[in-house]
Amino acid sequence: MSDTPTRRIGLPWYRREDYPRIRDMMSDRHNLAPTYEAWLAAAENNESVGRAAGLHISRIQIEPDSFARWCAEKGVEPGSAARMQYVSEKSAQAEA
């Protein structure tokens, strides 16, 4: 039995109704799937692969207005790095 703690990671998660707004607001929208269905399939696959590797995965909801406010407060451009930072912060808050 291993003494190594289970690695915990947050996964950005979007609601179907928010996805078009989320995609439009991102500076790296070209890296996001063009449709919610395509994004969901990839996200569920990533989640499954992570869990199979022994990771503890938490879905972290990104809501457009809250994320935009958070980006403005932090002075960051809404994109991949901001999403990862946001998810990391929200994951840490959820575990505290």
C-alpha positions as CSV (number, residue, x, y, z in Angstrom):
1,M,0.0,0.0,0.0
2,S,1.4,3.4,-0.9
3,D,1.7,6.3,1.5
4,T,1.6,8.8,-1.4
5,P,-1.6,10.9,-1.2
6,T,-4.0,10.7,-4.1
7,R,-3.3,13.6,-6.5
8,R,-6.3,15.9,-6.7
9,I,-7.0,18.0,-9.8
10,G,-9.8,20.2,-10.9
11,L,-11.3,20.0,-14.3
12,P,-13.0,23.0,-15.9
13,W,-16.6,22.2,-16.4
14,Y,-19.3,24.2,-18.4
15,R,-23.0,24.0,-18.6
16,R,-24.5,23.5,-22.0
17,E,-26.3,26.9,-21.9
18,D,-23.1,28.7,-20.9
19,Y,-20.7,27.2,-23.4
20,P,-21.3,29.6,-26.3
21,R,-20.6,32.6,-24.0
22,I,-17.6,30.9,-22.4
23,R,-16.2,30.1,-25.8
24,D,-16.8,33.6,-27.1
25,M,-15.1,35.3,-24.1
26,M,-11.9,33.3,-24.3
27,S,-8.8,34.7,-25.9
28,D,-7.9,31.1,-27.0
29,R,-11.3,30.1,-28.3
30,H,-9.6,28.5,-31.2
31,N,-8.4,25.8,-28.8
32,L,-11.9,25.1,-27.4
33,A,-14.2,22.6,-29.1
34,P,-16.6,24.4,-31.5
35,T,-19.7,22.8,-29.9
36,Y,-20.7,21.8,-26.4
37,E,-21.2,18.2,-27.5
38,A,-17.6,18.0,-28.8
39,W,-16.3,19.6,-25.6
40,L,-18.3,17.3,-23.4
41,A,-17.1,14.2,-25.1
42,A,-13.4,15.3,-24.7
43,A,-13.9,16.4,-21.1
44,E,-15.6,13.1,-20.1
45,N,-12.8,11.2,-21.8
46,N,-10.1,13.3,-20.0
47,E,-12.0,12.7,-16.7
48,S,-12.1,9.0,-17.3
49,V,-8.4,8.8,-18.2
50,G,-7.5,10.8,-15.1
51,R,-9.6,8.6,-12.8
52,A,-8.1,5.4,-14.4
53,A,-4.7,6.8,-13.6
54,G,-5.7,7.1,-9.9
55,L,-6.4,10.9,-9.8
56,H,-9.1,12.4,-7.8
57,I,-11.0,14.6,-10.3
58,S,-13.3,17.5,-9.3
59,R,-15.5,19.2,-11.8
60,I,-15.1,22.9,-11.3
61,Q,-18.0,24.9,-12.8
62,I,-17.0,27.9,-14.8
63,E,-19.9,30.4,-15.0
64,P,-19.3,33.2,-17.5
65,D,-20.1,36.2,-15.3
66,S,-18.3,35.0,-12.3
67,F,-15.2,34.0,-14.4
68,A,-15.2,37.4,-16.1
69,R,-15.3,39.2,-12.8
70,W,-12.5,37.0,-11.4
71,C,-10.4,37.7,-14.5
72,A,-11.0,41.5,-14.1
73,E,-10.1,41.3,-10.4
74,K,-6.9,39.4,-11.1
75,G,-6.0,41.5,-14.2
76,V,-5.7,38.4,-16.4
77,E,-6.9,37.7,-19.9
78,P,-9.6,35.0,-20.0
79,G,-7.8,32.1,-21.6
80,S,-6.2,28.8,-20.8
81,A,-3.9,30.0,-18.1
82,A,-6.7,31.9,-16.4
83,R,-9.0,28.9,-16.5
84,M,-6.4,26.7,-14.9
85,Q,-5.7,29.3,-12.2
86,Y,-9.4,29.7,-11.5
87,V,-10.0,26.0,-11.3
88,S,-7.0,25.5,-9.1
89,E,-8.2,28.2,-6.7
90,K,-11.8,26.9,-6.6
91,S,-10.5,23.3,-6.1
92,A,-8.4,24.5,-3.1
93,Q,-11.4,26.3,-1.6
94,A,-13.6,23.3,-2.0
95,E,-11.0,21.1,-0.2
96,A,-10.5,23.6,2.7
